[in-house]
Amino acid sequence: MSDYRDDNSIQTEEELGRLEDSREREDERPRGRAADPRDLPRPLFRIKALHSNETFYAYFPQSPKAQASSTRQSPVEAPAADGLPEPEGAPAAVEGGAPVPPEAYLDAEADDAAAVEAALGLIERRAMVVVPTRYGRDVCEMQGVLKEPGPIGKDEIVPIERIATEDDLRKVEANREREKKAFEACRQKIASRNLPMKLVSAHYLLEEPKVLFYFSAESRVDFRELVKDLVAVFKIRIELRQIGVRDEARVTGGCGVCGRVLCCHGVTDKLVPVSIKMAKDQNLSLNSMKISGPCGRLLCCLAYEFGFYRDARRALPGEGARFQYDGVPFRVIEVNALSGSVKMAGEDGRLLDMPASRFAYSEGRWHVKEEEKDKAE
């Protein structure tokens, strides 16, 4: 990637330092020790919480082999999601909104591969499932099967209680209307208390009398009196959670400078720290308007290619490196890791572009290797 820096728009390290998200996430739980992949339940699914766009790992509590010894139940199917077609060969839906057991979707006589295949119909149409999240029992969306799980802690995995029934989906729709009213009521209470906080969203859980309110703020906020006001209005348990500005973007969503949905909202919710060094190594403009997102922090996508640039630069001399070539001292003035080329300037006024294959590091310094034709001569 070529350097397109504008000297008039380059900012100092202190000015750009505020773009780095060094503050610890308020809603992040300490992760336990990663489990051995062989000890993880299979098949393992990725599911997403609708209200916060967080993803979890889930599994059906009963494996197909364990179900073989249990009583087979008649196959039932959850209602189709938003007009999407039913998967081919799917059994009829259960009437009356009765709970749908997980074993209805897994063949008791099949192995894990067949269980995954049986669940693909649910994943293709983004079926809803009821799981116990860290906020409480709620409806989540099935997104895919984890074929090669990485380092996952056992505390990050939740059991799938059942496929969401028609009654569950109707309750979710009803809660959305209640959440709009709860959001407005909470915002009015915040304004009346003149609290330095920004309300992000409100959420009713599926089967628990509790309302979740997400808010962002520059510092910690004493909201004890606000909680009392909200309890007096809603007459149920109130839970307020402070989240960072990057998490706010993940919850609310939006459009990035690339024209696509924000990565934290539509690609991955696993937010990794992004530093100015990542922008420097990729030869990007050090202009806050070009390398920051709507959340006011560095673009998440800067971390996507950072590993490539870091590894590629190991085979290239750094900017400012000096060495002798053709009997003339040269200095590296630009390194293009993407194309694998180095631009260097000589004291005799020459500007040369050389591929990475011409450089070698030995005896604590960089050298330019002779070309094959020079060796032949």
N, C-alpha and C positions, 0 to 999 in steps of 0.2 A: 504494500500500500504506500503510495507516494505521500510525501509531506506537503500539506497544503496550509501550513500555518500562516496566519496574518499577524505581522508584528504589532499592528495597532490593536488587535483584539486579545493578545496573549495576556493572561492575568498572573499575578504572583501566587506563590505557594500558599500564603495565608488566605488569599481570597478563594482559592479552589479547595482549601481544606474543609470548608463548611459543606462541600458537596459529598464528602465521604461519610458513610453511615457507620460510624464507629460505636454508636450507642447500642447497648445490648437491647434486644427486642423484649418488650414488656411481657408479651404473651408467650414467650418461648419457655418451654419446660426443660429442665436439665435432662439430657438424653442418657439413658442407661447404656450399659455395655452391649456392644453389638453381639447378636446371637450367631451361632454357627448356622450357615445356610442349610445344612443337613437337618437341623433341629426345627426349622420353620415349618409350619403347617402348609400343606399343598393340596389343591392349588391356592395361590395367594393372589388376591385381587386388589386393584387400586380403586378407591372410591373418593368422591369429592363432596365436602359439605357445601350445600347450596348457599348458605348465608354468609360464609366467610371465604369461600373458594380454597379452603385448605384441603389437602389430600391426605388420606390415611391408607393403611394396608389392612385388609380384612380377609376373613376366611369363613367357610361354612364349618360350624363346630363339629359336625359328624362327617367323617370321611366316608367315601363310598363303600370301603371294605367293612367299616363298622356298621353301616346301615344294612349290610347284607344279612346280618343276624337279627335285625329288628324287623318289625312288622311293616310291610310295604303299604304305603298309603296311596290312594288314588291320585293320579297326576292332576295338578291344578296349575293355573297360570295367572300371573298378575295382569292387570289391565294394561293395554298398550299405551305408550307415552305419546301424548299430543299428536294423535293421528298417524303415527308411524305404523307401518304394516307389521303384523304378527310374524315371527319367524316361522319358516316352513316346518310343518309337522308339529307345531306347538299345540299343547292340549288346551281345552276350553277353560275360560276364566271361571273362578269360583264366584258364586252368588252370595250376596249379603255382606261382603267385605270381611269374611272370616280370615284369620291369620293363615298365611301360606307358609308351610314348613319348608326349610331349605332342601330337605331330601326329595321334595317334589321335582326339583330341577337336576338332581344328580342320580344317575342310574346306579342302584345298589349293587349291580352285578358287574359294573365297569371299573376300570382302573382310573388313576388320576388323569390321564390324557383324555379319556372319554368324559370325565367330569368337566374338564375345561371346555371340551367341544360342546357339551350340553349347556354350558353357561354362556357361550358366545352369542346366542340369540338375545340374551339379556343385555350384553354389553353393546351389541350393534344398535339397539334401540334405546340405550341409556336408561335402563330400568332403574327404578328407585328401590332402595333397601333400607331397613330399619336397623340401626346399629347404636351401641352405647358409646358416644363420643366423650371427650373430656369435658364437654359442656353439659352433657346429659343425653338421654335417648333422643335420637333425631333421624330424619330421613336424609339419606345421601344418595348420590348418583354413581352407578357402576361405570367405570371407564376402561378397564382393561385387565389383562392377566399378566402378572410378573413372571416372566420365563426364567430370568436370571437375577434373583434378588441380590442386592448389594449388602453393605453393612446396615442391617436393620435390627433395632433393639426390640425385645419382646414387648416392651411397654408401648411401642408404636403400632401394635397389631390389635385389632378389635374383632370380636366374633360377629358374624351377620346373624341377627336374630330371625329375620324373615324378609321376604319380599313385600314391599309396600302394597297394601290392599287399596281398594277403591275408597274406603273410609279414610285411610291415611292420607291419600292424595287430596281428598276433599278437605280434610282438616288443614293440610298445607296451604291450599288456596285460600281458605278462610283466614288463616293466620296472616297471610300477606296483607289482607285488608286491615287487620288489627294492628299490624306492624306500622302501617302508614300513620294511623292515629297515634300510636305510642311514640313514634318518632317526633311528631309535631308537638305532642304534650311535653316530652322530655326537653325539646329545644326551647319551649317557652319557659320551663322551669330553670333551665340554665341561664337564659337571658335575665330572668327576674332575680337570680342570685348573682348575676354579673360574674360568672366563673370563667377563667381563661381556658376554655376547652372547646373543641369543635366536635359536635356529634357526627358520627360516621354512619351508623346504621342501628336498627333495632330488630330483635329476632325473638319469636316465641318458639319454645321447644315443642316437640310433638306430644309427649305424654307427661310433661312435668309442668306444674304451675310456677313458671319462672320466665322472666323477660331479661334478655341479654341486651345491653347497650354498649356499643363500641364507640370510643371517642379518642381523639388525638389532642396532644397538648405539648407545649415547649418544655414543660417541667411537670413534676408531680403536683396533683391537684387534690385538695382536701374536699371530697364530695360527700362527706357524711350527712350534712344537712340536706343535700340534694336527694340522697337515698331516702331519707325520711319523707320528703315531699312526694317522691314517686310511689312509695309504699302506700301513702295516704290516698293516692289516685287510683292505683291498680289493684290494691289489696292482695297482692301476691309477692313472692320473693323477687327481689331486684338484684341484678348483678351488672356492675359497670366494669369494663375492661379497657385499660389504656393501651393503645397500639401506636407504633411508630408511623411516620409518614409513608414509608415504603409499604407497610402493611395496609395503610389506608387506601393506597392505589390498588393493592391486590383485592381488597374488598369491593371497592366502587367500580373498578375497571376504567376503561377509557381508550384513547387512541394515541399511539406514540408518534414520534417524528417520522418514522418509516411508513406510516399510514396503516399499520396493522394494530390489532388489539395489543394492549400492554402485555409484555411477557409474564409479569408477575400474576396477571389475571387469567391469561389464556394458555400459557405454555407450562410454567412451573411455579409453584408457590414456595419452593425451597430457595429462599433469598440468601445469597452468599455475599460476603463483604466485597465491595468494589473500591479500588484505590486509584489515585491519580497516576501511579506507576503503570497501571494497565493502559491508560490512555497514552502515556509517553512511549511505552514499548511498541505501540501500534502506530506511532507517528501521527496521532490525531491532533487536531487543533485544540489547544488549551484554552478554549473559550467556553465559559460555563453555559452559554446558550446552545452550544452544539453538542456537548457531552453530558448534559443533564436531562432528566425526564420530567414529566408533569409533577412528580412528587417533590422535585427540588433536589434530588440526590443523583449521583452518577448513574448513567444508563446501565441496567442489568446486563445488556448484551455485550458490554465491554469485557465481561468475564468469560464469554463463550469461546472466544478465539485467543484468550490470553495464554493458555497452555501451549498452543501452536507457536505463537510468537516467542515465548520463553524458550522453548526447545530449539526453535530455528536460530535464535540469536547465539546459542552456545557454539554453533559452528561458524560464527561470523565475528570479526573483530568489532569492538565497540567504537562509537564515535569518539574521535580525538586520538585514537591509537596511531602511533608513528612507527615507520619502518622504512628500510631502504629498498628501492626497486629501480632497476636499470641504472644504478649508480647515483640516483637522486633521492633525497629524503621526501617521503610522501606522508600525508596525514589524512585519516578517514574523516570525511565531512558528512556522509549520509549512509545509513544502513537500511536497505529495503528487505526485511525478512520475508515478505510475501513472495517476491520474485527471486530471492536468494542472490542479490547483487549488492555490491559495495561501491560507492562513489568516493574517490579520493583525489586530493589536490597535491601537486608537486611543487617544490620550490622553484622549478623552472617554468611555472605557469600552466603546466598540463593538467587537464581534468580527465580522469580515466574511470570507466565503469568496468568492474571485474566480477565474474561469477564467484559464488562461494567455494566452488571446487578448486580455485586457484590459491586458497589460503590454507595455511597449516600452522598449528600452535605447538611450539617446541622450545625447550630451554627458557620457559617463562615469558616468551614473547611471540608475536605473530610474524609469519614470513609469507612471502609470495612465492609459490612454487613455479618452477620453470615450465613452459609449455613443451609438449612432446616434440614439436618441430625444432625448438631450440636445443633439446637434448640430442636430436639426430644430427644436427650440424656440429 
